[in-house]
Amino acid sequence: MKLLRRVSVTVPPARAEQARAVMLELFPTGFEEIDHEGSLELAAYTNSAGEERIWQAFGGAAGSDVDGGWEERWRQFHKPSRVGKLWIGPPWESPDTDALAVVIDPGRAFGTGGHATTRLCLDLLASEPRGSVLDVGCGSGILSIAAVRLGFSPVLGIDFDPQAVEATERNARDNEVEVEARLADLRESELPEVDLALANIAAEAVLALGPKLRAARAITSGYLVSDEPELEGYRRERRIGVDGWAADLHVRQ
């Protein structure tokens, strides 16, 4: 997609996490953050439709035509991240030589690994006993691919969006790992029995997930530290957080 406009909103620090969450929902492939004294600017490189979405979400925005060289600037805010042994980054960056690489093209993905909730899930995942995995709301397949890299098997990713399922399959092929991806609706689909479930989704969706889940252990995220969703039939064993976001490890009772 050819990006034509730089559209930004500026918010006070107290609204930063909420604004980031909105931008992540609007632009899962990435957006730019610029810290100013006493405020945070969030910007997307997008077209007129994207500009309208920001206006509707925030009630206003600043827009400007993008001059030459926007392609390189767009790449600059897609930086690799490192979580333990895992390296997550775009194809134009070189993985660390000692890392397990998960390569995701942000121009074709439903999440690039840069968000705090993804890193929190990966942090908890790395210390879990190896076994079978169900990735609920697999998106771009980052968590599924990382699970395979860490030695989990088999790994199944499910999502209600056909494009997300396609993205997971494509990214798994690009990373040369075996991940099965299926279309599924949590309101209707029966979930398989697994050792570990991953769910980087909204707090409300986590609450609805509990009665459907058939996993010995579950890692959930996608919500703020002020949210404390409970999984029906599970007890929360561990919680970690960063930048106002939280992730929880649940164990079946």
C-alpha positions in Angstrom: 0.0 0.0 0.0 1.3 3.4 -0.9 1.4 5.7 2.2 0.4 9.2 1.5 -0.1 11.1 4.8 1.5 11.3 8.2 -1.4 11.6 10.7 -0.7 12.2 14.4 -2.3 12.7 17.7 -0.7 14.2 20.8 -1.7 13.1 24.2 -0.7 13.8 27.8 1.3 11.1 29.7 -1.8 10.0 31.6 -3.5 9.0 28.4 -0.5 7.5 26.7 -1.3 3.8 27.3 -4.9 4.1 26.3 -3.9 6.0 23.2 -1.3 3.4 22.3 -3.9 0.7 22.6 -6.2 2.5 20.2 -3.4 3.1 17.7 -2.4 -0.6 18.0 -6.0 -1.6 17.1 -6.1 0.9 14.2 -2.6 0.2 12.8 -1.4 -3.3 14.0 1.5 -3.1 11.4 3.0 -0.3 13.4 3.0 3.4 14.2 5.6 6.0 15.3 6.0 7.4 18.8 7.8 10.7 19.6 8.3 11.8 23.2 7.8 15.6 23.7 8.2 17.4 27.0 5.0 16.7 28.8 3.3 14.9 26.0 3.5 11.9 23.6 2.9 12.1 19.8 1.6 9.0 18.0 1.7 9.0 14.2 0.7 6.7 11.4 1.9 6.8 7.8 -1.4 6.0 6.0 -3.9 7.0 3.4 -7.1 9.1 3.6 -9.1 6.1 5.0 -6.6 5.7 7.8 -6.7 9.4 8.5 -10.4 9.2 8.9 -10.2 6.3 11.3 -7.8 8.3 13.6 -10.2 11.3 13.5 -13.1 9.1 14.5 -11.1 7.4 17.3 -9.6 10.5 18.8 -11.9 13.3 17.7 -9.2 15.1 15.8 -5.7 14.7 14.4 -2.9 16.6 12.6 -2.2 15.5 9.1 0.5 16.4 6.5 1.6 15.2 3.2 4.6 12.9 3.3 7.7 14.0 1.4 10.2 11.8 -0.2 12.0 9.3 1.9 9.0 8.1 3.9 9.8 4.5 3.0 13.0 4.7 5.0 11.4 6.5 7.9 8.6 3.9 8.0 11.3 1.2 8.4 13.0 3.1 11.2 10.3 2.6 13.7 10.1 -1.2 13.1 13.0 -2.1 15.3 13.9 -5.7 16.4 13.2 -6.7 19.9 15.0 -9.3 22.0 13.3 -11.5 24.7 15.7 -13.9 26.2 16.9 -16.3 23.4 14.3 -14.9 21.0 14.9 -12.2 18.4 11.8 -10.7 16.7 12.4 -8.3 13.8 11.7 -7.3 10.2 13.4 -9.0 7.2 15.7 -6.0 6.6 17.4 -6.4 10.0 20.0 -9.1 10.8 19.2 -11.4 13.7 21.7 -11.7 16.5 24.0 -14.6 15.9 23.1 -16.3 19.2 19.3 -15.8 18.9 16.3 -17.9 17.8 15.0 -15.6 15.1 11.3 -14.9 14.4 11.2 -12.7 11.2 8.0 -10.8 10.6 7.4 -8.4 7.7 5.4 -5.5 9.2 3.9 -4.7 5.8 2.2 -8.0 5.7 1.5 -8.8 9.3 -1.2 -8.5 12.1 1.4 -7.6 14.7 5.1 -7.2 14.6 6.3 -8.2 18.1 7.1 -4.7 19.2 4.2 -4.3 21.6 4.7 -4.9 25.3 2.0 -7.5 25.6 3.8 -9.7 23.0 7.1 -9.4 24.8 5.4 -10.3 28.1 3.8 -13.4 26.6 7.2 -14.5 25.2 8.9 -13.9 28.6 6.4 -16.2 30.3 6.4 -18.7 27.4 10.2 -19.2 27.6 10.1 -20.6 31.1 7.2 -23.0 30.5 7.5 -26.9 30.2 7.6 -27.9 26.6 4.6 -29.5 25.1 1.6 -28.8 22.8 0.4 -25.2 22.3 -2.8 -23.5 21.3 -2.4 -19.8 20.2 -5.8 -18.2 20.5 -6.1 -15.1 18.3 -2.8 -15.9 16.5 -2.8 -12.7 14.3 0.6 -12.7 12.5 1.7 -16.0 14.2 4.5 -14.4 16.3 3.7 -16.4 19.4 3.1 -19.6 17.4 6.4 -19.3 15.6 8.3 -18.4 18.7 6.8 -21.4 20.5 8.2 -23.7 17.8 11.5 -22.0 18.0 11.6 -22.7 21.7 10.9 -26.4 21.2 7.1 -26.6 21.7 5.2 -29.1 19.5 2.7 -29.4 18.0 1.6 -25.8 17.7 -1.9 -24.7 16.5 -2.9 -21.1 15.9 -6.6 -20.1 15.6 -8.2 -16.8 14.7 -11.7 -15.6 13.6 -10.1 -13.5 10.8 -9.3 -15.4 7.6 -6.5 -12.9 6.8 -4.9 -13.6 10.2 -4.9 -17.3 9.5 -3.3 -16.7 6.1 -0.7 -14.4 7.7 0.2 -17.0 10.3 0.6 -19.7 7.6 2.7 -17.4 5.4 4.9 -16.3 8.3 5.4 -19.8 9.4 6.5 -20.8 5.9 8.8 -17.8 5.7 10.4 -18.9 9.1 10.5 -22.5 8.0 8.6 -23.8 11.0 5.6 -26.1 11.3 2.5 -24.3 12.6 -1.1 -25.3 11.9 -3.5 -22.4 11.5 -7.2 -22.7 11.6 -10.2 -20.4 11.3 -12.2 -20.6 14.6 -14.9 -18.6 16.4 -14.6 -19.0 20.2 -18.4 -18.6 20.5 -19.0 -21.8 18.5 -15.7 -23.8 18.1 -14.6 -26.5 20.5 -11.0 -26.0 21.5 -8.5 -28.9 21.5 -6.9 -30.2 24.6 -3.3 -28.9 24.9 -0.6 -28.5 27.5 -0.4 -24.7 27.1 -2.7 -22.0 25.7 -1.6 -18.5 24.6 -4.1 -15.7 24.3 -2.8 -12.2 23.7 -6.3 -10.7 23.4 -8.5 -8.2 25.1 -9.5 -8.6 28.7 -13.2 -9.2 27.8 -12.1 -12.0 25.4 -10.0 -13.6 28.1 -13.1 -13.8 30.4 -15.1 -15.5 27.7 -12.2 -17.9 26.9 -12.2 -19.6 30.3 -15.2 -22.0 29.9 -14.0 -23.0 26.5 -10.4 -23.7 27.3 -9.0 -27.2 27.6 -5.4 -26.5 28.6 -3.3 -27.4 31.6 -1.8 -24.0 31.7 -2.5 -20.7 30.0 -0.7 -17.4 29.3 -2.9 -14.4 28.7 -2.2 -10.7 27.9 -3.5 -7.9 25.8 -4.7 -5.7 28.7 -3.5 -3.1 31.2 -2.2 -3.8 34.7 -5.4 -2.3 36.0 -7.3 -5.2 34.4 -7.4 -8.5 36.2 -9.4 -10.9 34.1 -10.0 -14.3 35.7 -10.0 -17.6 33.8 -12.9 -19.8 34.9 -11.5 -23.0 36.3 -8.0 -21.7 36.7 -5.9 -20.0 39.4 -3.5 -17.2 38.5 0.0 -18.4 39.4 2.1 -15.5 38.2 1.8 -11.9 36.8 4.4 -9.8 35.1 4.1 -6.3 33.7 5.8 -3.5 31.7 4.9 0.0 30.6 1.5 -0.4 32.1 0.6 -3.7 30.4 0.2 -7.1 32.1 0.5 -10.8 31.3 -0.7 -13.6 33.5 0.1 -17.3 33.9 -2.9 -19.5 34.9 -2.9 -23.1 36.1 -6.0 -25.3 35.8 -7.5 -26.1 39.2 
